[in-house]
Amino acid sequence: MFQKINQFKRKHKILFAILIGFSVVSFWRGAWGILDVFVFPNNYTLSCITSLILGISLLAITNYIIEELM
């Protein structure tokens, strides 16, 4: 199974890149949709601010921000 995927990846690099890009965009679209429904659904501005603060907090806790800056 993995051998077939690796062969496909080597032969069709552009097509594989498009597939990966589509997958990433679809994931984030779904994630934002779920957040819009469950985090303050009646107040879009508060939902965005809360999501932003939550995301930055999680990045700070995991030291991702510091690792990327160094």
C-alpha positions as CSV (number, residue, x, y, z in Angstrom):
1,M,0.0,0.0,0.0
2,F,2.7,2.5,1.0
3,Q,4.8,1.5,-2.0
4,K,1.9,2.4,-4.3
5,I,1.5,5.8,-2.7
6,N,5.3,6.5,-2.9
7,Q,5.3,5.5,-6.6
8,F,2.3,7.8,-7.2
9,K,4.0,10.6,-5.3
10,R,7.2,10.3,-7.4
11,K,5.5,10.1,-10.8
12,H,2.8,12.8,-10.2
13,K,4.3,15.4,-8.0
14,I,2.0,18.2,-9.1
15,L,-1.1,16.1,-8.7
16,F,0.0,14.9,-5.3
17,A,0.7,18.5,-4.2
18,I,-2.8,19.6,-5.3
19,L,-4.3,16.7,-3.4
20,I,-2.4,17.6,-0.2
21,G,-3.4,21.3,-0.6
22,F,-7.1,20.3,-1.1
23,S,-6.9,18.1,2.0
24,V,-5.4,20.9,4.2
25,V,-8.0,23.5,3.0
26,S,-10.8,21.1,3.6
27,F,-9.6,20.3,7.1
28,W,-9.4,24.0,8.1
29,R,-12.8,24.8,6.5
30,G,-14.4,22.1,8.6
31,A,-12.5,23.2,11.7
32,W,-13.7,26.8,11.3
33,G,-17.2,25.7,10.6
34,I,-17.3,23.7,13.8
35,L,-15.9,26.6,15.8
36,D,-18.5,28.9,14.3
37,V,-21.3,26.6,15.4
38,F,-20.1,25.9,18.9
39,V,-18.1,28.9,20.1
40,F,-20.6,31.8,20.6
41,P,-22.8,31.0,17.6
42,N,-24.8,34.2,17.9
43,N,-21.8,36.6,18.2
44,Y,-19.4,36.3,15.3
45,T,-16.9,38.9,16.6
46,L,-16.7,37.3,20.1
47,S,-16.3,33.8,18.4
48,C,-13.4,35.0,16.3
49,I,-11.7,36.8,19.2
50,T,-12.1,33.7,21.5
51,S,-10.8,31.4,18.8
52,L,-7.8,33.6,18.2
53,I,-7.0,33.8,21.9
54,L,-7.4,30.1,22.3
55,G,-5.1,29.4,19.3
56,I,-2.4,31.7,20.5
57,S,-2.6,30.3,24.0
58,L,-2.2,26.7,22.7
59,L,0.7,27.7,20.6
60,A,2.4,29.4,23.6
61,I,1.8,26.4,25.8
62,T,3.4,24.0,23.4
63,N,6.3,26.4,22.8
64,Y,5.6,26.4,19.0
65,I,5.9,30.1,18.7
66,I,9.3,30.2,20.4
67,E,10.7,27.2,18.4
68,E,9.7,28.9,15.1
69,L,11.3,32.3,16.0
70,M,14.6,30.7,16.9
